[in-house]
Amino acid sequence: MSTIEIEGLHKSFGALEVLRGIDLAVEPGEVVCVIGPSGSGKSTLLRCVNLLEEPTAGTIRVAGVEVTDPDCDIDAVRRGIGMVFQQFNLFGHLTVRENVTIAQRRVLKRGRAEADRIAAENLRRVGLTEKAGAYPAQLSGGQQQRAAIARSLAMSPRLMLFDEPTSALDPELVGEVLAVMRALADEGMTMLVVTHEMAFAREVANRVVFMDAGVIVEQGPPAEVFGRPREERTREFLHRVLEPTRVRPGD
Ligand SMILES: Nc1ncnc2c1ncn2[C@@H]1O[C@H](COP(=O)(O)OP(=O)(O)OP(=O)(O)O)[C@@H](O)[C@H]1O
């Protein structure tokens, strides 16, 4: 069973048609990176998976459960999905440890000792053991995002959705968050990642999906999409985003 199965997904905001017939499956343990120009519908696609956006048409199943069915218990489905946003959305008045335990305690009804143990385990995973007692404002952006990832992981998700998790970070902090994501991928976490980090997509993804104007233009293994793109639109996009970063010695 695929972890995510999307068929014929359409999404409009008023007259604006943002997703125009998306078919996509994500298999267990797969890392799928969605790339494409700004405004192409990448975040909207991701947000439809856990119904943060209500699809206009189409079906979405997560681990076999049809989330687009009005009778679906979406809260139960969301408990199995970790979502990491561009903005870290930590509670400023809670310590890092409390941020990581609060949903475990309230939603999963774990006792304090167990929630603390799981928080410690996941803060270690993201390299934040030393910061458990700190408040978000005392952390760098990269550390805040790693805390947000630990908070998601503590809910034992079967699937993680990442919506441009490094876009709000200073460039020198991007690497530490990508390293945590890379480790998760290596551990076999199923991940759907919207990203502008082409090197990450190329090196970590099992499959790269290129979106433009609300459709999937092409998808395939990174070596194919980056190395031998079939579609002109993909070639143009990659040329545009990869070219400026190529700095020649002496420039
Ligand atoms: N809640 C909303 N209401 C109205 N329009 C929206 C809403 N959310 C997104 N849009 C519009 O839908 C289009 C696609 O947005 P989306 O954020 O999915 O694109 P994206 O590919 O993720 O872009 P970026 O890479 O810049 O984040 C944009 O034109 C955006 O303005």
The ligand as a Tripos MOL2 file, in Angstrom:
@<TRIPOS>MOLECULE
LIG
   31    33     1     0     0
SMALL
NO_CHARGES

@<TRIPOS>ATOM
      1 N1         -5.1040   30.4790    0.8120 N.pl3     1 LIG1
      2 C1         -4.9310   30.9680   -0.4260 C.ar      1 LIG1
      3 N2         -5.8180   31.8400   -0.9620 N.ar      1 LIG1
      4 C2         -5.6730   32.3210   -2.2150 C.ar      1 LIG1
      5 N3         -4.6460   31.9930   -3.0380 N.ar      1 LIG1
      6 C3         -3.7250   31.1430   -2.5510 C.ar      1 LIG1
      7 C4         -3.8160   30.5940   -1.2380 C.ar      1 LIG1
      8 N4         -2.7610   29.7600   -1.0400 N.ar      1 LIG1
      9 C5         -2.0350   29.8120   -2.1870 C.ar      1 LIG1
     10 N5         -2.6130   30.6300   -3.0950 N.ar      1 LIG1
     11 C6         -2.1240   30.9090   -4.4530 C.3       1 LIG1
     12 O1         -1.9360   29.6720   -5.0900 O.3       1 LIG1
     13 C7         -0.7960   29.7200   -5.9440 C.3       1 LIG1
     14 C8          0.1340   28.5820   -5.5890 C.3       1 LIG1
     15 O2          0.6620   28.8140   -4.2900 O.3       1 LIG1
     16 P1          1.6630   27.7880   -3.5930 P.3       1 LIG1
     17 O3          2.0610   28.3910   -2.2900 O.co2     1 LIG1
     18 O4          1.0690   26.4350   -3.5850 O.co2     1 LIG1
     19 O5          2.8860   27.8120   -4.6080 O.3       1 LIG1
     20 P2          4.3600   27.2940   -4.4250 P.3       1 LIG1
     21 O6          4.7070   26.5580   -5.6620 O.co2     1 LIG1
     22 O7          4.4930   26.5650   -3.1410 O.co2     1 LIG1
     23 O8          5.1690   28.6680   -4.3740 O.3       1 LIG1
     24 P3          6.4870   29.0790   -3.5160 P.3       1 LIG1
     25 O9          7.6060   28.2550   -4.0630 O.co2     1 LIG1
     26 O10         6.6440   30.5350   -3.8080 O.co2     1 LIG1
     27 O11         6.1740   28.7960   -2.0820 O.co2     1 LIG1
     28 C9         -0.1940   31.1010   -5.7840 C.3       1 LIG1
     29 O12        -0.6600   31.9000   -6.8460 O.3       1 LIG1
     30 C10        -0.7580   31.5670   -4.4630 C.3       1 LIG1
     31 O13        -0.8710   32.9670   -4.4360 O.3       1 LIG1
@<TRIPOS>BOND
     1     1     2 1
     2     2     3 ar
     3     2     7 ar
     4     3     4 ar
     5     4     5 ar
     6     5     6 ar
     7     6     7 ar
     8     6    10 ar
     9     7     8 ar
    10     8     9 ar
    11     9    10 ar
    12    10    11 1
    13    11    12 1
    14    11    30 1
    15    12    13 1
    16    13    14 1
    17    13    28 1
    18    14    15 1
    19    15    16 1
    20    16    17 2
    21    16    18 1
    22    16    19 1
    23    19    20 1
    24    20    21 2
    25    20    22 1
    26    20    23 1
    27    23    24 1
    28    24    25 2
    29    24    26 1
    30    24    27 1
    31    28    29 1
    32    28    30 1
    33    30    31 1
@<TRIPOS>SUBSTRUCTURE
     1 LIG1         1 GROUP 0 **** ****
